[in-house]
């Protein structure tokens, strides 16, 4: 990670990714020519794309194997189910993304810790303030986007959730969408993809590219208009990470957004909806916080 700026430079400058005040910084480079040992600055720009492709190929193979097992057992496999297949395959994909990020990063940087992927402590006040600001910007920009392109059709997953009546399946979906996905996707897209690209092409371009990639990976089963909304969210989450220096606010923002979407889709009563939002976002942030001072995710060789 880049070093903390000298006193003459304002922290948080968009000219290069800095660590804001109140955030524990990564170790500075040993000299001006080489990135810090364990820093994502050493990872080439193409590595995140390669890691993403590898993770999706692995997840696709896993999906086909599970689907074949279901059909061999007399079950029926459709584009939207059964729910157990969708949930299992998506869970495998999320785990594969994190594993691929750690694996590909380790090819160029040794001794990586969770902090290298953005899991750093942050004071509660700035975390809440900047998360609320990101939410406000997201809803404002989404409203403007909808005015320009029209209301997007529902995603395939949203339609499946709306029609799903099994309590077990719904619990699996909400855990996957509002707990697992925020952890895995923020770790991969903001922590790894954006973390690498901002070192190569700068904050603005890296946020834009990461946002577009984040939107496009959801294109299966999503109307193209919905992809635009996800691009907006992806860019804002990058900027939230950049401003706070920690993935924890991004995880919280992502979890709250997904939990609200789930509650609205299923027309959950207000008290239960609040409970779902608080439980899922709180659990996701708690897991992220537990990793803040965790051990190295890539051992030295």
Buried (B, 14 or more C-beta within 10 A) or exposed (E): BBBBBEEEEEBBEEEEBBBBEBBEBBBEBEEEEEBBBBBBBBBEBEBBBEBBEBBBEBBBEBBEEBBEEBEEEEEEBEEBBBBBBBBBBBBBBBBBBBBBBBBBBBBBBBBBBBBBBBBBBBBEEBBEEBBEBBBEBBEEBBEEBBEEEEEBEBBBBBBBBEEBEEEEBBEBBBBBBBBBBBBBBBBBBBBBBBBBBBBBBBBBEBBBBBBBBBBBBBEEBBBEBBBBBBBBBBBBBBBBBBBBBBBBBBBBBBBBBBBBBBBEBBEBEEEEBBBBBEBBBBBBBEBBBEBBEEEBBBEEE
